[in-house]
Amino acid sequence: MPLSKKLKAFLDDKQIRYLTLHHSPAYTAQELAAATHIAGHLWAKTVIVDVDGREVMAVLPATERVDLDALATILDAKAVRLADEKEFRDRFPDCELGAMPPFGNLFTMQVVVSPTLAEDDKICFNAGSHQVAFKMDFADFKGLVEPTIAPFTRPAEG
């Protein structure tokens, strides 16, 4: 079962309203924002980081980059680095590589979200595929995932 169907079933079970967006293949968060005609600051990209040997989901707008030093401070960690796709690909067997949704609770992972995403009413994200995205209320996302919301980003270089 593709993850988008699992995620859909999870959201349906919780009676959460969402919009399914089908789009041409897109692989970067900025491409996804353009393909779906959604502003980059609303598009959530999921980055997997290694925090003292455990995997954590960092969720941030397409217009930002992870600040590893800030994340280390927030998580009181000694070592934080971007995880290599080979390290986590098996953790998301029903997802296309790089299309993981920001639902760490479905993968027993801690989730840290940039506060800039929390400033908006809506959140958009990959749903396990490079051609399917979901858009939903940020409040519903927050209630389901229970992320840590903390500043760990910087603007992406143009």
Buried (B, 14 or more C-beta within 10 A) or exposed (E): EBBBEBBBEBBEEEEBEBEEBEBEEBEEBBBBBBBBEBBBBBBBBBBBBBBEEEBBBBBBBBBBBBBBEBBBBBBEBEEBEEBEEEEBBEBBEBBBEBBBBBBBBBBEBBBBBBEBBBEBEBBBBBBBBBBBBBBBBBEBBBEBBEBEBBBBBEEBEE
